Amino acid sequence: YLRKPSDIKTLAAQQKRLLETLWPLLKPGGQLLYVTCSVFAEENHLQIKKFLADNKDAQEEILAVNWGHALPNGRQILPGEDNLDGFYYACLSKKN
């Protein structure tokens, strides 16, 4: 209820810039945990899907956890589940 539809595009662009800026700083073999407090696909699994397509040295690491819902890329917790807000997680690693 806090966001307007126009916010999603702006926030997704900002998150894309963050990923693109931080990724070169990660050493080969390193891991990056991408987390948002959002339930919107544009900020979450679609963001990671595009990042993986654009960065051939990136791969998703499957999170071996039993919370949330598995998505094509990452995991989503929906608002109200286990008394939590909505969150998204994806673990990326940089290939050697």
N, C-alpha and C positions, 0 to 999 in steps of 0.2 A: 504494500500500500504506500510505500515511501517513494517509489520511482514512477516516473512518467515514461511512456513508450519511447520518447525521444532520448531518454537517458541511456537506454540499452546500447545503442549504436556508439555513443560517446564513451561509455565505460568499456565496451569491448575493444574499441580502438586504443584506449589507454592501456588495457591489459596486454594487448598485442605488442605495444611499444615496450612495456616492461619485460615481456618474454624475450623480445629481440635484443634488448639492451643487456639483459643478464646472461643470456645463453653463451655468448662468447667468453664470459668470465669463468664459466664452469670448465674444470679440467676434464679431459677424457677419463671415463670411468666414474665421473661424479654424478650425483643425483640432484634433481630439483623437484621439490614438492610444490605443485601449483594448487592453490586453494582459494576459493571464493566463498563469500557468504551470499550466494545467489542461486536461484533455481532456473535461470534463463539459459537456454542452450547456446545462445550466441556468446555468452561469457564463459561457458563451461566446455562441454564436450565438443562443440563445433569449433571453438577456439583452439583446442588441443588437436583436433583432427587436421585443421589447416596448418598449424605449426609443424606437425609431424610430416605433412606433405611437402612443406617448404624447407625443412631442415633434415636432410638425409642422415645427418650424424645423431639424430635424436630417435629414441625409441621409448615406448611406454613400458613401464614395469608394472605388472599386475599386482595390485594390493591384495595380499592374502588376509583379508579381514571379513567379518561376517556382518558388518553394519552397512547401512545404506543399500542402494540399488546399483548393480553393475550397469554401466552404460557402454556404448561402443568404445569410448575412451574415458576412463576414470570411473568414479563412483559418486552418487548423489544421495544426500540425506534431505528428505522433504520436511518442511515446517511441521512441527507437532510430533514427529516421530521421536520417541524416547525423550520427550520434552525439550527437543532441540529446535533451533531455527534451521533454515535451509542452508546447506553447505555442499560444496563440490570439491573433490580431491582427485588429482592425477599425479602419478609419480613418473618423471621422465629421467632417463639416463643418457649420458653422452657416450656414444660408441668410441672405442679406442682407435 
